[in-house]
């Protein structure tokens, strides 16, 4: 198996074999795919709850990365895609893996100090970080008033959905909120790094493999340092939940996500992730019989309206 790509080579995404100019907004096909991903990630919130009832949270994330990493390696072997690079691309992969690993450590540690609902709100500040970073770092992705208004409406949708679950501020919760928001900021950093620096130097499978391989080691070290016991109730439901997180989410859905990221604007894609918590609430009601708050419909309406504004075509400046 080859270890390095030819100098100057560029890899197509999953959805396009021939290079084409990137679209300025997420089209109907991209919207359909990313909303399906959000549904998968929403159900993953239930899987995480079930998995964490039998495995320590950071250790569960490490197991997920190890399993998904092996699957990506097998995928690359079958498709004859090189895993490692001898050039500067390898350094980018290691950086991405560190970001990915630290991101999840911050999120899981933060959730130990705040409530799940507050954690969702602070984690999904990510699209704002992406939008601001894209404005300065990515050509062709300015932060327009329409985009900013759309992101604010979508965030208001999350607040409306989780309003009845939020609790008062305390020093412990504030620490947790900041840690989770730090994880969201690192999610944005990884998105911008992939879009603006790595670009099409890697295939989606390579992007994912580097992040899984490095984060698997970091998460395992974090679990050994902070968690004990690592496994306390390995019943079948817990094992199935971990397999769902590993195979469906960390392997399959992330491969598709990185393919989308190569093709579509980062701000538009990131904005659609506001749908994920809404699907999570719905999945919790259907699978765990959790109460379904009255704010879900309002939240869905606000997020949908916000995404229309985020993906509104930028006005073309008139000629003098």
DOSEMI-298234 format. One record per residue (C-alpha): residue in one letter; x, y, z. Coordinates in nm, 2 decimals, padded with zeros to 4 digits, always signed. Layout:
residues N
{residuo->A&px->X&py->Y&pz->Z}
...
END
This chain:
residues 320
{residuo->X&px->+00.00&py->+00.00&pz->+00.00}
{residuo->X&px->+00.14&py->+00.34&pz->-00.10}
{residuo->X&px->+00.24&py->+00.56&pz->+00.19}
{residuo->X&px->+00.24&py->+00.90&pz->+00.02}
{residuo->X&px->+00.03&py->+01.07&pz->-00.24}
{residuo->X&px->+00.19&py->+01.21&pz->-00.56}
{residuo->X&px->+00.33&py->+01.56&pz->-00.52}
{residuo->X&px->+00.06&py->+01.82&pz->-00.59}
{residuo->X&px->-00.22&py->+01.56&pz->-00.60}
{residuo->X&px->-00.57&py->+01.66&pz->-00.50}
{residuo->X&px->-00.84&py->+01.42&pz->-00.40}
{residuo->X&px->-01.21&py->+01.45&pz->-00.50}
{residuo->X&px->-01.48&py->+01.44&pz->-00.24}
{residuo->X&px->-01.73&py->+01.15&pz->-00.22}
{residuo->X&px->-01.99&py->+01.34&pz->-00.41}
{residuo->X&px->-01.78&py->+01.47&pz->-00.71}
{residuo->X&px->-01.53&py->+01.28&pz->-00.92}
{residuo->X&px->-01.44&py->+01.59&pz->-01.12}
{residuo->X&px->-01.33&py->+01.92&pz->-00.97}
{residuo->X&px->-01.60&py->+02.18&pz->-01.00}
{residuo->X&px->-01.62&py->+02.54&pz->-00.86}
{residuo->X&px->-01.76&py->+02.52&pz->-00.50}
{residuo->X&px->-02.12&py->+02.64&pz->-00.46}
{residuo->X&px->-02.17&py->+02.96&pz->-00.26}
{residuo->X&px->-02.45&py->+02.80&pz->-00.05}
{residuo->X&px->-02.57&py->+02.45&pz->+00.05}
{residuo->X&px->-02.80&py->+02.32&pz->-00.23}
{residuo->X&px->-03.10&py->+02.09&pz->-00.19}
{residuo->X&px->-02.89&py->+01.78&pz->-00.21}
{residuo->X&px->-02.65&py->+01.90&pz->+00.06}
{residuo->X&px->-02.94&py->+02.01&pz->+00.28}
{residuo->X&px->-03.10&py->+01.67&pz->+00.26}
{residuo->X&px->-02.78&py->+01.49&pz->+00.35}
{residuo->X&px->-02.68&py->+01.72&pz->+00.63}
{residuo->X&px->-03.03&py->+01.71&pz->+00.79}
{residuo->X&px->-03.00&py->+01.32&pz->+00.78}
{residuo->X&px->-02.66&py->+01.35&pz->+00.95}
{residuo->X&px->-02.82&py->+01.57&pz->+01.22}
{residuo->X&px->-03.09&py->+01.31&pz->+01.28}
{residuo->X&px->-02.81&py->+01.05&pz->+01.32}
{residuo->X&px->-02.63&py->+01.27&pz->+01.56}
{residuo->X&px->-02.95&py->+01.35&pz->+01.75}
{residuo->X&px->-03.00&py->+00.98&pz->+01.81}
{residuo->X&px->-02.64&py->+00.97&pz->+01.91}
{residuo->X&px->-02.73&py->+01.18&pz->+02.21}
{residuo->X&px->-02.95&py->+00.90&pz->+02.33}
{residuo->X&px->-02.68&py->+00.64&pz->+02.25}
{residuo->X&px->-02.43&py->+00.85&pz->+02.46}
{residuo->X&px->-02.67&py->+00.85&pz->+02.76}
{residuo->X&px->-02.71&py->+00.47&pz->+02.74}
{residuo->X&px->-02.34&py->+00.41&pz->+02.68}
{residuo->X&px->-02.24&py->+00.63&pz->+02.97}
{residuo->X&px->-02.47&py->+00.43&pz->+03.20}
{residuo->X&px->-02.22&py->+00.14&pz->+03.17}
{residuo->X&px->-01.89&py->+00.29&pz->+03.07}
{residuo->X&px->-01.71&py->+00.60&pz->+03.19}
{residuo->X&px->-01.77&py->+00.89&pz->+02.95}
{residuo->X&px->-01.42&py->+00.96&pz->+02.83}
{residuo->X&px->-01.34&py->+00.59&pz->+02.81}
{residuo->X&px->-01.65&py->+00.54&pz->+02.60}
{residuo->X&px->-01.53&py->+00.81&pz->+02.36}
{residuo->X&px->-01.19&py->+00.64&pz->+02.35}
{residuo->X&px->-01.35&py->+00.30&pz->+02.26}
{residuo->X&px->-01.55&py->+00.47&pz->+01.99}
{residuo->X&px->-01.24&py->+00.63&pz->+01.84}
{residuo->X&px->-01.05&py->+00.30&pz->+01.84}
{residuo->X&px->-01.33&py->+00.10&pz->+01.68}
{residuo->X&px->-01.40&py->+00.37&pz->+01.42}
{residuo->X&px->-01.03&py->+00.42&pz->+01.35}
{residuo->X&px->-00.99&py->+00.05&pz->+01.27}
{residuo->X&px->-01.29&py->+00.07&pz->+01.03}
{residuo->X&px->-01.15&py->+00.37&pz->+00.85}
{residuo->X&px->-00.82&py->+00.20&pz->+00.82}
{residuo->X&px->-00.99&py->-00.10&pz->+00.66}
{residuo->X&px->-01.19&py->+00.13&pz->+00.43}
{residuo->X&px->-00.86&py->+00.29&pz->+00.32}
{residuo->X&px->-00.70&py->-00.05&pz->+00.26}
{residuo->X&px->-00.99&py->-00.17&pz->+00.05}
{residuo->X&px->-01.00&py->+00.16&pz->-00.15}
{residuo->X&px->-00.62&py->+00.17&pz->-00.18}
{residuo->X&px->-00.61&py->+00.51&pz->-00.01}
{residuo->X&px->-00.29&py->+00.59&pz->+00.17}
{residuo->X&px->-00.33&py->+00.65&pz->+00.54}
{residuo->X&px->+00.00&py->+00.83&pz->+00.62}
{residuo->X&px->+00.19&py->+01.10&pz->+00.45}
{residuo->X&px->+00.56&py->+01.17&pz->+00.45}
{residuo->X&px->+00.51&py->+01.54&pz->+00.37}
{residuo->X&px->+00.37&py->+01.83&pz->+00.57}
{residuo->X&px->+00.02&py->+01.68&pz->+00.54}
{residuo->X&px->+00.11&py->+01.43&pz->+00.82}
{residuo->X&px->+00.17&py->+01.73&pz->+01.06}
{residuo->X&px->-00.17&py->+01.87&pz->+00.97}
{residuo->X&px->-00.32&py->+01.53&pz->+01.05}
{residuo->X&px->-00.16&py->+01.52&pz->+01.40}
{residuo->X&px->-00.27&py->+01.88&pz->+01.47}
{residuo->X&px->-00.63&py->+01.78&pz->+01.38}
{residuo->X&px->-00.61&py->+01.47&pz->+01.60}
{residuo->X&px->-00.50&py->+01.67&pz->+01.90}
{residuo->X&px->-00.77&py->+01.93&pz->+01.84}
{residuo->X&px->-01.03&py->+01.65&pz->+01.81}
{residuo->X&px->-00.91&py->+01.47&pz->+02.12}
{residuo->X&px->-00.89&py->+01.78&pz->+02.34}
{residuo->X&px->-01.23&py->+01.89&pz->+02.22}
{residuo->X&px->-01.40&py->+01.58&pz->+02.35}
{residuo->X&px->-01.21&py->+01.59&pz->+02.68}
{residuo->X&px->-01.34&py->+01.95&pz->+02.74}
{residuo->X&px->-01.69&py->+01.85&pz->+02.65}
{residuo->X&px->-01.71&py->+01.54&pz->+02.87}
{residuo->X&px->-01.53&py->+01.71&pz->+03.16}
{residuo->X&px->-01.75&py->+02.01&pz->+03.12}
{residuo->X&px->-02.07&py->+01.81&pz->+03.13}
{residuo->X&px->-01.97&py->+01.68&pz->+03.47}
{residuo->X&px->-02.00&py->+02.03&pz->+03.60}
{residuo->X&px->-02.32&py->+02.15&pz->+03.42}
{residuo->X&px->-02.65&py->+02.02&pz->+03.31}
{residuo->X&px->-02.70&py->+01.84&pz->+02.98}
{residuo->X&px->-02.94&py->+02.12&pz->+02.85}
{residuo->X&px->-02.70&py->+02.40&pz->+02.94}
{residuo->X&px->-02.42&py->+02.20&pz->+02.78}
{residuo->X&px->-02.62&py->+02.17&pz->+02.45}
{residuo->X&px->-02.66&py->+02.55&pz->+02.44}
{residuo->X&px->-02.30&py->+02.62&pz->+02.50}
{residuo->X&px->-02.17&py->+02.35&pz->+02.26}
{residuo->X&px->-02.38&py->+02.49&pz->+01.98}
{residuo->X&px->-02.22&py->+02.83&pz->+01.99}
{residuo->X&px->-01.99&py->+02.65&pz->+01.74}
{residuo->X&px->-02.16&py->+02.79&pz->+01.43}
{residuo->X&px->-02.09&py->+03.14&pz->+01.55}
{residuo->X&px->-01.72&py->+03.06&pz->+01.59}
{residuo->X&px->-01.72&py->+02.91&pz->+01.24}
{residuo->X&px->-01.90&py->+03.21&pz->+01.09}
{residuo->X&px->-01.66&py->+03.46&pz->+01.24}
{residuo->X&px->-01.36&py->+03.26&pz->+01.16}
{residuo->X&px->-01.48&py->+03.20&pz->+00.80}
{residuo->X&px->-01.53&py->+03.57&pz->+00.75}
{residuo->X&px->-01.16&py->+03.64&pz->+00.82}
{residuo->X&px->-01.00&py->+03.32&pz->+00.70}
{residuo->X&px->-01.20&py->+03.17&pz->+00.41}
{residuo->X&px->-01.24&py->+03.36&pz->+00.09}
{residuo->X&px->-01.59&py->+03.38&pz->-00.03}
{residuo->X&px->-01.76&py->+03.33&pz->+00.31}
{residuo->X&px->-01.83&py->+03.68&pz->+00.44}
{residuo->X&px->-02.04&py->+03.71&pz->+00.76}
{residuo->X&px->-02.34&py->+03.90&pz->+00.62}
{residuo->X&px->-02.62&py->+04.05&pz->+00.82}
{residuo->X&px->-02.85&py->+03.78&pz->+00.68}
{residuo->X&px->-02.62&py->+03.50&pz->+00.80}
{residuo->X&px->-02.58&py->+03.66&pz->+01.15}
{residuo->X&px->-02.95&py->+03.70&pz->+01.19}
{residuo->X&px->-03.01&py->+03.34&pz->+01.07}
{residuo->X&px->-02.76&py->+03.21&pz->+01.33}
{residuo->X&px->-02.92&py->+03.41&pz->+01.60}
{residuo->X&px->-03.27&py->+03.29&pz->+01.51}
{residuo->X&px->-03.14&py->+02.93&pz->+01.51}
{residuo->X&px->-02.98&py->+02.97&pz->+01.85}
{residuo->X&px->-03.30&py->+03.13&pz->+01.98}
{residuo->X&px->-03.47&py->+02.81&pz->+01.86}
{residuo->X&px->-03.24&py->+02.60&pz->+02.09}
{residuo->X&px->-03.32&py->+02.83&pz->+02.38}
{residuo->X&px->-03.69&py->+02.80&pz->+02.32}
{residuo->X&px->-03.66&py->+02.42&pz->+02.30}
{residuo->X&px->-03.46&py->+02.38&pz->+02.62}
{residuo->X&px->-03.60&py->+02.68&pz->+02.82}
{residuo->X&px->-03.80&py->+02.46&pz->+03.06}
{residuo->X&px->-03.49&py->+02.25&pz->+03.14}
{residuo->X&px->-03.24&py->+02.53&pz->+03.21}
{residuo->X&px->-03.14&py->+02.60&pz->+03.57}
{residuo->X&px->-02.98&py->+02.89&pz->+03.75}
{residuo->X&px->-02.62&py->+02.99&pz->+03.73}
{residuo->X&px->-02.37&py->+02.88&pz->+03.98}
{residuo->X&px->-01.99&py->+02.88&pz->+04.00}
{residuo->X&px->-01.97&py->+02.50&pz->+03.93}
{residuo->X&px->-02.20&py->+02.53&pz->+03.63}
{residuo->X&px->-02.02&py->+02.83&pz->+03.50}
{residuo->X&px->-01.70&py->+02.63&pz->+03.48}
{residuo->X&px->-01.88&py->+02.35&pz->+03.31}
{residuo->X&px->-02.04&py->+02.59&pz->+03.06}
{residuo->X&px->-01.71&py->+02.74&pz->+02.97}
{residuo->X&px->-01.54&py->+02.40&pz->+02.93}
{residuo->X&px->-01.82&py->+02.29&pz->+02.69}
{residuo->X&px->-01.81&py->+02.62&pz->+02.50}
{residuo->X&px->-01.43&py->+02.56&pz->+02.47}
{residuo->X&px->-01.51&py->+02.22&pz->+02.31}
{residuo->X&px->-01.74&py->+02.40&pz->+02.07}
{residuo->X&px->-01.48&py->+02.65&pz->+01.99}
{residuo->X&px->-01.23&py->+02.37&pz->+01.91}
{residuo->X&px->-01.49&py->+02.20&pz->+01.69}
{residuo->X&px->-01.50&py->+02.53&pz->+01.49}
{residuo->X&px->-01.12&py->+02.55&pz->+01.48}
{residuo->X&px->-01.11&py->+02.19&pz->+01.34}
{residuo->X&px->-01.37&py->+02.29&pz->+01.08}
{residuo->X&px->-01.18&py->+02.60&pz->+00.97}
{residuo->X&px->-00.85&py->+02.42&pz->+00.97}
{residuo->X&px->-00.99&py->+02.14&pz->+00.75}
{residuo->X&px->-01.16&py->+02.39&pz->+00.51}
{residuo->X&px->-00.89&py->+02.66&pz->+00.50}
{residuo->X&px->-00.56&py->+02.48&pz->+00.54}
{residuo->X&px->-00.60&py->+02.11&pz->+00.47}
{residuo->X&px->-00.86&py->+02.15&pz->+00.19}
{residuo->X&px->-00.84&py->+01.87&pz->-00.07}
{residuo->X&px->-00.49&py->+01.76&pz->+00.02}
{residuo->X&px->-00.66&py->+01.47&pz->+00.21}
{residuo->X&px->-00.95&py->+01.25&pz->+00.13}
{residuo->X&px->-01.24&py->+01.25&pz->+00.38}
{residuo->X&px->-01.12&py->+00.91&pz->+00.50}
{residuo->X&px->-00.77&py->+01.04&pz->+00.57}
{residuo->X&px->-00.91&py->+01.35&pz->+00.75}
{residuo->X&px->-01.11&py->+01.12&pz->+00.98}
{residuo->X&px->-00.84&py->+00.86&pz->+01.03}
{residuo->X&px->-00.58&py->+01.12&pz->+01.16}
{residuo->X&px->-00.84&py->+01.26&pz->+01.41}
{residuo->X&px->-00.95&py->+00.92&pz->+01.53}
{residuo->X&px->-00.60&py->+00.78&pz->+01.56}
{residuo->X&px->-00.46&py->+01.06&pz->+01.77}
{residuo->X&px->-00.77&py->+01.13&pz->+01.97}
{residuo->X&px->-00.80&py->+00.76&pz->+02.06}
{residuo->X&px->-00.47&py->+00.78&pz->+02.24}
{residuo->X&px->-00.54&py->+01.11&pz->+02.41}
{residuo->X&px->-00.89&py->+01.00&pz->+02.52}
{residuo->X&px->-00.76&py->+00.67&pz->+02.66}
{residuo->X&px->-00.49&py->+00.86&pz->+02.86}
{residuo->X&px->-00.76&py->+01.10&pz->+02.98}
{residuo->X&px->-00.98&py->+00.82&pz->+03.09}
{residuo->X&px->-00.70&py->+00.64&pz->+03.28}
{residuo->X&px->-00.61&py->+00.97&pz->+03.45}
{residuo->X&px->-00.96&py->+01.09&pz->+03.55}
{residuo->X&px->-01.20&py->+00.79&pz->+03.55}
{residuo->X&px->-01.24&py->+00.49&pz->+03.77}
{residuo->X&px->-01.39&py->+00.25&pz->+03.71}
{residuo->X&px->-01.38&py->+00.25&pz->+03.33}
{residuo->X&px->-01.65&py->-00.03&pz->+03.29}
{residuo->X&px->-01.92&py->-00.08&pz->+03.55}
{residuo->X&px->-02.23&py->-00.22&pz->+03.37}
{residuo->X&px->-02.15&py->-00.37&pz->+03.03}
{residuo->X&px->-02.50&py->-00.49&pz->+02.96}
{residuo->X&px->-02.61&py->-00.55&pz->+02.60}
{residuo->X&px->-02.79&py->-00.21&pz->+02.56}
{residuo->X&px->-02.46&py->-00.04&pz->+02.66}
{residuo->X&px->-02.26&py->-00.24&pz->+02.41}
{residuo->X&px->-02.51&py->-00.17&pz->+02.13}
{residuo->X&px->-02.51&py->+00.20&pz->+02.21}
{residuo->X&px->-02.12&py->+00.21&pz->+02.19}
{residuo->X&px->-02.14&py->+00.02&pz->+01.85}
{residuo->X&px->-02.39&py->+00.28&pz->+01.72}
{residuo->X&px->-02.16&py->+00.56&pz->+01.82}
{residuo->X&px->-01.86&py->+00.39&pz->+01.67}
{residuo->X&px->-01.99&py->+00.25&pz->+01.34}
{residuo->X&px->-02.28&py->+00.47&pz->+01.24}
{residuo->X&px->-02.16&py->+00.80&pz->+01.39}
{residuo->X&px->-01.79&py->+00.81&pz->+01.42}
{residuo->X&px->-01.72&py->+00.60&pz->+01.10}
{residuo->X&px->-02.00&py->+00.64&pz->+00.85}
{residuo->X&px->-02.15&py->+00.98&pz->+00.93}
{residuo->X&px->-01.82&py->+01.16&pz->+00.98}
{residuo->X&px->-01.70&py->+01.03&pz->+00.65}
{residuo->X&px->-02.00&py->+01.19&pz->+00.48}
{residuo->X&px->-01.96&py->+01.51&pz->+00.69}
{residuo->X&px->-01.60&py->+01.56&pz->+00.58}
{residuo->X&px->-01.71&py->+01.50&pz->+00.22}
{residuo->X&px->-01.97&py->+01.77&pz->+00.26}
{residuo->X&px->-01.71&py->+02.00&pz->+00.42}
{residuo->X&px->-01.49&py->+01.98&pz->+00.11}
{residuo->X&px->-01.78&py->+02.08&pz->-00.12}
{residuo->X&px->-02.00&py->+02.33&pz->+00.06}
{residuo->X&px->-01.94&py->+02.66&pz->+00.26}
{residuo->X&px->-01.83&py->+02.60&pz->+00.62}
{residuo->X&px->-02.08&py->+02.85&pz->+00.77}
{residuo->X&px->-02.38&py->+02.71&pz->+00.59}
{residuo->X&px->-02.30&py->+02.35&pz->+00.69}
{residuo->X&px->-02.22&py->+02.43&pz->+01.05}
{residuo->X&px->-02.54&py->+02.62&pz->+01.08}
{residuo->X&px->-02.75&py->+02.32&pz->+01.00}
{residuo->X&px->-02.60&py->+02.14&pz->+01.31}
{residuo->X&px->-02.85&py->+02.35&pz->+01.51}
{residuo->X&px->-03.10&py->+02.08&pz->+01.41}
{residuo->X&px->-02.90&py->+01.81&pz->+01.60}
{residuo->X&px->-03.03&py->+01.89&pz->+01.95}
{residuo->X&px->-03.38&py->+01.91&pz->+01.82}
{residuo->X&px->-03.35&py->+01.56&pz->+01.68}
{residuo->X&px->-03.19&py->+01.46&pz->+02.01}
{residuo->X&px->-03.50&py->+01.58&pz->+02.21}
{residuo->X&px->-03.72&py->+01.39&pz->+01.97}
{residuo->X&px->-03.51&py->+01.07&pz->+01.99}
{residuo->X&px->-03.51&py->+01.10&pz->+02.37}
{residuo->X&px->-03.89&py->+01.11&pz->+02.37}
{residuo->X&px->-03.93&py->+00.82&pz->+02.13}
{residuo->X&px->-03.66&py->+00.59&pz->+02.27}
{residuo->X&px->-03.62&py->+00.68&pz->+02.64}
{residuo->X&px->-03.98&py->+00.82&pz->+02.70}
{residuo->X&px->-03.84&py->+01.15&pz->+02.81}
{residuo->X&px->-04.09&py->+01.44&pz->+02.83}
{residuo->X&px->-04.14&py->+01.63&pz->+02.51}
{residuo->X&px->-04.15&py->+02.00&pz->+02.59}
{residuo->X&px->-04.38&py->+02.25&pz->+02.42}
{residuo->X&px->-04.09&py->+02.45&pz->+02.28}
{residuo->X&px->-03.98&py->+02.19&pz->+02.03}
{residuo->X&px->-04.21&py->+02.31&pz->+01.75}
{residuo->X&px->-04.12&py->+02.67&pz->+01.81}
{residuo->X&px->-03.75&py->+02.57&pz->+01.82}
{residuo->X&px->-03.78&py->+02.38&pz->+01.49}
{residuo->X&px->-03.95&py->+02.68&pz->+01.32}
{residuo->X&px->-03.68&py->+02.92&pz->+01.44}
{residuo->X&px->-03.40&py->+02.70&pz->+01.33}
{residuo->X&px->-03.56&py->+02.64&pz->+00.99}
{residuo->X&px->-03.61&py->+03.01&pz->+00.94}
{residuo->X&px->-03.26&py->+03.08&pz->+01.05}
{residuo->X&px->-03.11&py->+02.83&pz->+00.80}
{residuo->X&px->-03.31&py->+02.99&pz->+00.52}
{residuo->X&px->-03.14&py->+03.32&pz->+00.60}
{residuo->X&px->-02.79&py->+03.16&pz->+00.64}
{residuo->X&px->-02.82&py->+03.01&pz->+00.30}
{residuo->X&px->-02.96&py->+03.32&pz->+00.13}
{residuo->X&px->-02.74&py->+03.40&pz->-00.17}
{residuo->X&px->-02.51&py->+03.70&pz->-00.10}
{residuo->X&px->-02.61&py->+04.01&pz->-00.30}
{residuo->X&px->-02.40&py->+04.07&pz->-00.61}
{residuo->X&px->-02.25&py->+04.41&pz->-00.60}
{residuo->X&px->-02.37&py->+04.63&pz->-00.89}
{residuo->X&px->-02.12&py->+04.76&pz->-01.14}
{residuo->X&px->-02.04&py->+05.13&pz->-01.12}
END
